[in-house]
Amino acid sequence: MKATIGIEVHAELKTKSKMFCGCKNNPHESQPNQNICPVCLAHPGTLPSVNADAVKKVLMVGAALGGKLADFSEFDRKNYFYPDIPKAYQLSQLAYPLVTRGTLSGVAITRVHLEEDTARSQHSTNSSAVDFNRAGVPLMELVTEPVIHSAEEAGSFAKELQLLLRTLGVSDANMDKGEMRVEANISISATEELGTKVEVKNLNSFKILESAIKYEVSRQTEKLKSGEKVVQETRGWDESKARTFSQRVKESPDDYRYFPDPDIPKYQLSEIDELSSSAVSATLPALPTQLREKYQSLGLTALQSEALVADFRLKPFFESLLERVGTDEKLVKLAANYLTSDTRALLGEDNKALELSAVQSFVVLMTMLKDQEINSRIAKDILPEVLFANVRAREAVAERGLLQQNSTEDLLPIVNEVIAQNPDVVEEYKAGKEASLKYLLGQAMKATKGSANPQLLTELLVRELSK
């Protein structure tokens, strides 16, 4: 049995206003029904006005995917009734999407189009309410070809798409906030032809996406092996039971009775300067694949490169650093190591920011470490102040007397004093206990307040202990 999977992704776009009106685009507004107007509530006699910024953002995604950007486009009415659809239809695109074709992570893209989000229903035991703050928020929909064959491949694709959307700045794409929602279309077949398609909706994490696909592949396979038929339907995911469940029979496009919206003009995008293919392509930043190649060409590991590309607190900081240090590979690798390890640990999970104003002092700190003016212990101690307290690295090191001692003449008396003060440990070392050397080194470093060159100290200790 062969699994074939297609992915559909909805992403809320970061625009100032909604898709077809001037209301503030803030779907997370805490007070219900604050960002609403007669247009997004579909009052009689109102007319939609297309948000050009939302159109441009979808075209940017298309250009980044290497897709074909439309010249002619229009909006359609997708008719269905539900309490969170103010008009009893959704403004979307069917025949003329903004983007067709393209690829991401080796997965072929069918189309990317633009529509409006729905409102949000809130249900209690005895009643239901509707919050229209989200109604009309610009929503991008991306559809892949059915070319994915495993849950892991689907998860990898969704993660890369989230990273691309964030890199382009078109969406925050937080799945836990509903800013990016993934649906999987799954079919099982014993032949090369596709089996009956089942859609699993509203998968709000990468883990859930992969779990739902694995469960559905297993469920459909068992049905087919037992001689049963798989029903084309829409299913949901029950996290507590770790299984999918039937929601409704899957609609076809005919059920939605699509037709071009008569209130929105048709668009010849090449006639709008800022929406032409060349203008859109010129606005693209460096894409994740390009950045990975760039960073690895500088000697960074794949893990370091991925961390810098994916962490939007680190990436602008590192890019600013590269502008200052040029092709100094040793310094670049050292800085990348401290950013992806110590700095990430300091940032934690609380979205603490890295100010670009700290880049120059950070470069100085890394240069001092590279040139052995300070050791790694001093660098780690000074790092938080350099990053978050506007402390200048060189001045701080000098004021505290932390410049690394690299002189045998200065360190030898300290080494001999430590040996004299620890005769029992010395005897243990001479008896073959190698760990004793680490203790003596620690005592020597303590005596120098951490400013000694640890490699030189070790060499001197070994030399003196061998006498």
Buried (B, 14 or more C-beta within 10 A) or exposed (E): EBBBBBBBBBBBBBBEBBBBBEBBBBBEBEEBBEBBBEBBBBEEEBEBBBBEBBBBBBBBBBBBBEBBBBBEBBBBBBBEEEEBBBBEBBBBBBEBBBBBBBBBBEBBBBBBBBBBBBBBEEEEEEEEEBBBBBBBBBBBBBBBBBBBEBBEBBBBBBBBBBBBBBBBEBBBBBBEEBBBBBBBBBBBBEEEEBBBBBBBBBBBBBEBBBBBBBBBBEBBBEBBEEEEEBEBBBBBBEEEEEBBEEBEEBEEEEEBEBEBBEEBEEBEBBEEEEBBBEBBBEBBEEBBBEBBEBBBEBEBBEEBBBBBBBBBBBBEBBBBBBEBBEEBEEBBBBBBBBBBEBBBEBBEEEEEEBEEEBBBBBBBBBBBBBEEBBBEBBBBBBBEBBBBEEBBBBEBBEEEEBBBBBEEEEBBEBBEEBBEEBEEBBEBBEEEEEEBBEBBBEBBBEBBEBBBBBEBBBBBBBEBBEE
